[in-house]
């Protein structure tokens, strides 16, 4: 039996709509997760500790995103 691995994403909610982090043009951008296309392009990683490091970096260095209330979520939560 093949072992499946779980991936993690960085997400937040704005007005009840989940948003996630994508990497575009070497920068982090926040996108609404209102379509499978956006969900499939999410920045994800199979290691929760590495995602925590990215989240810490965003909070310390990204002027646009550091004030968002992000959390690390299971990638599967947003797939339909």
Contact map, one row per residue, 1 for C-alpha under 8 A:
11100000000000000000000000000000000000000000000000000000000000000000000000000000
11110000000000000000000000000000000000000000000000000000000000000000000000000000
11111000000000000000000000000000000000000000000000000000000000000000000000000000
01111100000000000000000000000000000000000000000000000000000000000000000000000000
00111110000000000000000000000000000000000000010000000000000000000000000000000000
00011111000000000000000000000000000000000000010000000000000000000000000001110000
00001111100000000000000000000000000000000001111100000000000000000000000001110000
00000111110000000000000000000000000000000001111100100000000000000000000111100000
00000011111000000001100000000000000000000111100000100000000000000000000111100000
00000001111100000001100000000000000000000011000000100010000000000000011110000000
00000000111110000111100000000000000000000000000000000000000000000000011110000000
00000000011111000111000000000000000000000000000000000000000000000001111000000000
00000000001111111110000000000000000000000000000000000000000000000000100000000000
00000000000111111110000000000000000000000000000000000000000000000000000000000000
00000000000011111000000000000000000000000000000000000000000000000000000000000000
00000000000011111100000000000000000000000000000000000000000000000000000000000000
00000000000011111110000000000001110000000000000000000000000000000000000000000000
00000000001111011111000000000001110000000000000000000000000000000000000000000000
00000000001111001111100000000111100000000000000000000000000000000000000000000000
00000000111100000111110000000111100000100110000000000000000000000000000000000000
00000000111000000011111000011110000000000110000000000000000000000000000000000000
00000000000000000001111100011110000000001110000000000000000000000000000000000000
00000000000000000000111111111000000000000110000000000000000000000000000000000000
00000000000000000000011111111000000000000000000000000000000000000000000000000000
00000000000000000000001111100000000000000000000000000000000000000000000000000000
00000000000000000000001111110000000000000000000000000000000000000000000000000000
00000000000000000000001111111000000000000000000000000000000000000000000000000000
00000000000000000000111101111100000000000000000000000000000000000000000000000000
00000000000000000000111100111110000000000000000000000000000000000000000000000000
00000000000000000011110000011111000000000000000000000000000000001000000000000000
00000000000000000011110000001111100001000000000000000000000000000000000000000000
00000000000000001111000000000111111001000000000000000000000000000000000000000000
00000000000000001111000000000011111101100000000000000000000000000000000000000100
00000000000000001100000000000001111101100000000000000000000000000000000000000000
00000000000000000000000000000001111111100000000000000000000000000000000000000000
00000000000000000000000000000000111111110000000000000000000000000000000000000011
00000000000000000000000000000000001111111000000000000000000000000000000000000000
00000000000000000000000000000011111111111100000000000000000000000000000000000000
00000000000000000001000000000000111111111100000000000000000000000000000000000110
00000000000000000000000000000000000111111100000000000000000000000000000000000000
00000000000000000000010000000000000011111110000000000000000000000000000000000000
00000000100000000001111000000000000001111111000000000000000000000000000000000000
00000000110000000001111000000000000000001111100000000000000000000000000000000000
00000011110000000000000000000000000000000111110000100000000000000000000000100000
00000011100000000000000000000000000000000011111101100000000000000000000000000000
00001111000000000000000000000000000000000001111100000000000000000000000000000000
00000011000000000000000000000000000000000000111111100000000000000000000000000000
00000011000000000000000000000000000000000000111111110000000000000000000100000000
00000000000000000000000000000000000000000000001111111000000000000000000000000000
00000000000000000000000000000000000000000000101111111100000000000000000000000000
00000001110000000000000000000000000000000001101111111110000000000000000100000000
00000000000000000000000000000000000000000000000111111111000000000000000100000000
00000000000000000000000000000000000000000000000011111111100000000000000000000000
00000000000000000000000000000000000000000000000001111111110000000000000000000000
00000000010000000000000000000000000000000000000000111111111000000000010000000000
00000000000000000000000000000000000000000000000000011111111100000000000000000000
00000000000000000000000000000000000000000000000000001111111111000000000000000000
00000000000000000000000000000000000000000000000000000111111111001100000000000000
00000000000000000000000000000000000000000000000000000011111111001110000000000000
00000000000000000000000000000000000000000000000000000001111111000100000000000000
00000000000000000000000000000000000000000000000000000000111111100100000000000000
00000000000000000000000000000000000000000000000000000000111111111100000000000000
00000000000000000000000000000000000000000000000000000000000011111100000000000000
00000000000000000000000000000000000000000000000000000000000001111110000000000000
00000000000000000000000000000100000000000000000000000000011001111111000000000000
00000000000000000000000000000000000000000000000000000000011111111111000000000000
00000000000000000000000000000000000000000000000000000000001000011111100000000000
00000000000100000000000000000000000000000000000000000000000000001111110000000000
00000000000110000000000000000000000000000000000000000000000000000011111000000000
00000000011100000000000000000000000000000000000000000010000000000001111100000000
00000000011100000000000000000000000000000000000000000000000000000000111110000000
00000001111000000000000000000000000000000000000100110000000000000000011111000000
00000001111000000000000000000000000000000000000000000000000000000000001111101000
00000111100000000000000000000000000000000000000000000000000000000000000111111100
00000111100000000000000000000000000000000001000000000000000000000000000011111110
00000110000000000000000000000000000000000000000000000000000000000000000001111110
00000000000000000000000000000000000000000000000000000000000000000000000011111110
00000000000000000000000000000000100000100000000000000000000000000000000001111111
00000000000000000000000000000000000100100000000000000000000000000000000000111111
00000000000000000000000000000000000100000000000000000000000000000000000000000111
